[in-house]
Amino acid sequence: MDVLVSKVSLEMTAAQRLIDLFKSADDCRRAYEAAGMKLPEPLLRFYGEEDAARSGDDGRPRMVVPAPSRPPAPAEAGDDWIWIEIEAMKATNLTLGVLRGARKPMAPAAISEALGRMGVDVSRGTIANVGTRLSGSLIERGDEGWVLAEGAAAPVLFGGYAWGPPDVFEAQELASHRRMGIVHLLKVQPDGMQMMQIANTLAESCQWIKAPVNKDLVKADLEALDELGLAKRMAGHSGKWRAA
């Protein structure tokens, strides 16, 4: 009987150790994801995800790149919506965004003032030009002011960002989204990455990137990020870039 009790006790201890192991692995995974870091290979092997993470249909290595943390989103935001810093937005979508959130018709001066309270400076004259260009299509103008035309697509301005599905944004605005993704990727890879590595990884392993990706766009993005002080070319001849 003592032998049987001892064996049961050992099995219970072993089972508890396994439970503890899974809990520790889950805690570790959450910590890596919260830090925006790729999961280490031992952890991938533990979850049986290594093969899927390391190679795609063509057999080439693949990275695991978690999406950046999503800031607080407006209530109407869909799962496919992206966010772009409001400072990177063009006057057209800024004007449409203000009108989308307006409860009454607004004049150009009121739109300019509303944007100023959000931290972006768009002159009344620039907004007036937007109204002239979009009148009858995306904007309806009347004696009391402007309103967004029925069914017109426009971003939601919320929490310092413009939110919406990717097709709402202009090419220059999507470039800001892609550059955010590059900075995030370089933070995940602190040892640095070459330009083609960045382009390939964005295209193959970052499904959360909703902007066009190719080597020429990434090259231009890296130059822009360098000027902004957000990315730097590493010393030496490796051709690698890192987050600044």
N, C-alpha and C positions, 0 to 999 in steps of 0.2 A: 504493500500500500504506500509506504514511504517513497518507494521508487516511482510509483505512478504519480503521486502528488508532485514530486520533484520535477518529473518530465512535463507535467501540465504547467507548472510554474515557469519553467524555462521557455515553453512555447508561448505562454502569455507575454513573457518579457520580450521575446523576439518579435512578436506581433506588435507590441507597443513601440519597440524601436523602429519598426517599419513605418508606423503611423507618424512617429516623430520625424522620420526622415522625409516623408512626403510633406509634412507641414513646413519643415525647414526649406525644402526645395521651393515650395510655393512662396514663402517669405522672400527667398533669394530672388525668384523670378520677378516678383512685384517690385523689389528694390531696384533691379536693373531696368525694368520698364519705366519706373518713375523717374529714374535718372536719364532716360533717353539713350541708354547704352545697349549695344547688341548683346544678346545672350551668349555666355561663354560656351564653348563646345562641350565641356563635361555636363553642363546643365541640359543642353540640347539632347545629348545622348541619353540622359536620364529620362527625358520625356519622349524619347523615340523620334525626335524631330530632326536629327542631324542630317539624315540623307536628303530630306526635302529641303533643308536649309542650304546644304552645300552644293547641290547641283540641280540644274534645270533640265529641260528636254534635250538640250544639246550637250549635257554632261559637264558644262563649265561651272566653276564654283559660284555659289550664290551667297550673299550676305543676308543676315536677318536684321532688318532696319526697322525698329519700331517707329510709329508715327510720333511727331512732336505732340506735346500736351496741348489739348484744345482749350483755349480760353473760354470763359463764360459766354455762352451763346444765346441769341434771342430765342424766344419760345417757339417761333415758327421755323427754326433752322432744321433742315433735313440732314440725314446722315451723310449725304453726298455734298453738302455745302462746304465751301472753303472760306477762309478768312484772310483778309489783306489789310495791313496797317493803313489807317485812314490817310496818313500823310503821303502814301504812295498812289492814292487814287487820283484820277483825272477829273477835270471840272464837270464833264458830262455826267458821269456816274454819281459824283457828289451831289449835283443838282437833283438828279432823279431820286437819289436816296433820301434827300431831305423831303422831297414831295411825297415819297412813299410813306414817310412817317408823319406827315402833316395832317392835322385834323380839320384844316380849312385852307382855302386858297392862299397862296403866298406870293408876294411881290419879290422881284430880284433882290432888293435891299434886305428884306427879311430873310431870304435864303442865305445871303452872304453873312448876315449876323449870326444865323444859326450855325453855320459852318465855323465861324470864328469861335463860338463857344465850344466847339469840338476840337479846336486847336489847329485848324487849317485856314489859311488865308486865301480866299477866292474873291476877287473884286466883283462889284455889282455889274460892271461892264462885261466881264467874262461870262457871268451868268446870263446876262441879257443876250449875248451872242448864242449861248446854248439854247435859250428859249426860241430865238429866231430860227435856228437850224432845225429844231425838233418840233416846232409848232405844227399841230395837225397830225403828228405821227405818235410821238411818245408824250408830248405835253399839250394840254389844252389851255389856251390863254383866254381870259375874260376880263371884264371890267374890275372884278374883285380880286384878281390875281391868277396864279397858275395852279393847275392841278395835274396829277399824273393821269395820262389817258387810260381809259379802261383796258385792262389786259396787258398794259405795258410792263415789260420786265425791268426791274430795278433792284439794286442791292439794298440790304437793310443795314443802316448805320447804327452800330451798337457797341458800347464798351471800348471805343477807340479803334474799332475795326469795321470794315465793310464786309458783309456776309452775303453769300448767295451761291447758287450753282455755278460751276465754272463758266458756262456760256453767257453769263451776265457780264463778265469782265472783259475789258479790252486787252490787247496783246501786251501792252506795257504794264498793265496791272498784274496780269498773270506772270510776267517776268519777276515781279516782287515776290509772288508766291513761290516761284521756283528758286529764287535766291534764298528765301527763308529755308527751303528744303536743303539747299547746299550747305548752309551754315550748320543746320541740324546734323546733317550727315558727317561733316567734318568734326563736329563735337563728339559724335559717336565713334569716330575713328581718329583719336588724338595723335596717332603716329603719322598722319597725313595721307593724302591720296593724290595721284596724278589726275590731270584733267580728263583723260579718257576713262579712267576708273570711275571718276565722279559721274560722267555722262552715262556710262553703262549701268552703274548701280542705281541711279535715279530711274532709268528706263525699265530696269529689270526687277528691282527689289523694293521700290518705293511706290506702291500702288496708291498711296495717299497724295502723290504729286499729280496734279490735274492740269499742269501746264505742258506745252510742247517741250520736248527734250531732244537736243542733238549737240554734237561737239561744238559747233559754232556758237550756239546760244549759251552753252556752259562757259565757253572761253570768254564771251562778252560779260557774262555774269560775274566770273571770277575777277575780271578787271574792275568791274563796278564795285564789287565787294572789297577789293583792295583799296580803292579810293575812299570808300566809306569806313575803312579800318575794321572790317568785319572778317576778313580773310587775308592771309599773307602767304606768299610763296616761301617755302622753307629754304634755308641756306644750303649751298651745295648744288650738285648737278642732278639730283633725283627728279626734279620737275614736280615735286609734290607740293600740295597746298595744305594749310591747316587753318582752323578757326583762330581768329586773333584774340 
